[in-house]
Amino acid sequence: MSNPVYFPAWQRPHWQPGDEEILLHFYVFGDFKPTRVPSAAYGSDGLPDAVKMSSHHHYVLRDWEGYPLKGPLGDLFKNDAPEAFEKAMAAPQVLVLHGRFNDSPDTGYLRDTYGVLAGLLDIGGVAILDPQILTLFSAEAWRSHYLVKDGAPLRNHVLILRDEEEHDRQWIHTRGLRKFGRPDISLRNVPLDDTDRAGALCQRLVELEALGAHFVDGQALEVDGMFGGLTAELGGGYDDPQFNNTHVTFHWPD
């Protein structure tokens, strides 16, 4: 790719040492050329030591119990991104990248890993699956999402979802903050009229956590125009099917 966009390594100004664990996990589908991955062109020093990459024949991986393009999850990707799904299914190879890190004061690990992902698209990659945000990207969609001058917004690294609750209330929640070693955000009991306001608050909380902020159980959160604010409740775990992560919940007042 000519004149590539470099990935930044953000400092995390709100960071303090913690016991959180960062997790990265990606599948790259394609027919890869036997050459060095041109990650340096994207400002990457190559995969961090903690990230392991394994290569698989696609026809072998299809029989794996955890194969992500089958079952309800495969149907989700097929409906959300039919072109990317078709390309991924036709690809003869799959590269699986997986890594765990201790909590970090900067995101150099993310810069280096994303630089490798971008380089893989230059040597035969046709689709990237990010299971943490339940998103299958075509090569073109991934580039437009992440190859952004001065760095893609932090919002682009997570998924913000909205689901209906009882009595015309909404649940605003995220997936993907494990990339930053932080719990996902859950805003419960949101009135329909406050959906946009809650979405903006959720995005702000995502940015704070991505930049290193912690919440503690019982912590008060002031919200403009809301008497009494919100209170943080910590819970969940990596086996929680709604998040696959810990989460911090805030209940919107009645």
Buried (B, 14 or more C-beta within 10 A) or exposed (E): EEEBBBBBBBEBEEBEEEEBEBBBBBBBBBEBEEEEBBBEBBBBEBBBEBBEBEEBEBEEBEEEEEBBBBEEBBEBBBEEBEEBBBBBBEBEBBBBBBBBBEBBEBBBBBBBBBBBBBBBBBBBBBBBBBBBBBBBBBBEBBBEBBBBEEBBEBBEBBBBBBEEEEEEBBBBBBBBBBBBBBBBBBBBBBBEEBBEBBBEBBBEBBBBBBBBBBBEEEBEBEBEEBEEEBBBBBEBEEEEEBBBBBBBBBEBEE
